[in-house]
Amino acid sequence: MNRILCSLSGAFSALSVLTSCGPSTYALDVELRQPSASGLDLGGKAISVVFLDNGVSEDSLFSATFSQSFAERMDKEYFGGDSLVQVFSLRTRPGAEYSSRDTMINLLTETNADVLFLMDTLHFGQVSPSLPADDAAGRSFVEASFPYSVTLYVYDAMYKGDKVFEFSGSKTAKSYTYLTGNESGEERFRMLKENLVSEAKSSGSASASSFLAGWESERFIFYIFDSDAWYESYYAVQEYRWKEAMDIWMSMLDTKNLEKKACLEYNLAVACYIQGQYSLAKEWIELSAKDFDLPFTKRVSSMIQSKL
């Protein structure tokens, strides 16, 4: 839902000068959702996450935890915390091109989503566990630094460029585990990797931040005439009751006054734009421009066109 802040000073000053039969205006400052830092606009789209499972249990645990944390962050941003971003695993096969457009489209279809995030298998760098040591309580433990990299492939079925995006990052995580004294070197290494779960959780959430929406304030001008119906629409706008405001404007469209009709159509175009209905906004602003030349029509038309 759009977060909207009303510029009350502009609104009240506009209402105070309604002394003629012509239109007056009032301003509304609106915070609109913008594309994420990644450049992708994910608002209003169904999202799924798939991670590749290479069959190594500790790697699978990391990937599953990373993906779930990533999905939870996206749920919080785009779906109010509801668990709507689904997470799937896919067992790797030798020679498969998972990042190809065809593969991504197939996975997108199988997961019934508009946007697919595919997490590639983990890549670990050189890891050198320390020799066992004792802590202050005399318990034996071993620690290690794990350099790793994660690559995400993204396909948005609604993106007009029709391409697979690739995002990657690297980090070094520390892990430690307590020992019984009977573990082999291989067992110690496996235990250390299993203890990277907290790292996977924080890394998944941090990676999602690049895909969270930004917010930008825009000022919109609405037209108003001196009549009860127009006042009702004004108060509906102030309370973000867009359907009610639009119903009022629609009910007055049979007017013979072309200037009033153009103002109604202009207001409808702006309301549609704010709600992300850009194609419908374009239709209304074109009708407004045809009926009467209003001062703000070209600006709104340009804003709509940039979204389309």
Protein Blocks (a to p, Z undefined) as FASTA:
>chain_A
ZZddddfklmmmmmmmmmbfbdcddddddddddddfkopafehiacddddddehiaklmm
mmmmmmmmmmmmmmmmmnnopafbccddddddehiafkbmklmmmmmmmnopabdcdddd
ddddddddddddddfkopacdddddddddddddddfkbmnlpadddddddddddddddeh
lacfklmmmmmmmmmmmmmmmmmmmmmmmmpccdddddddddddddfklmmmmmmmmnop
aklmmmmmmmmmmpcblklmmmmmmmmmmmmmmnopaklmmmmmmmmmmmoccfklmmmm
mmmmmmZZ
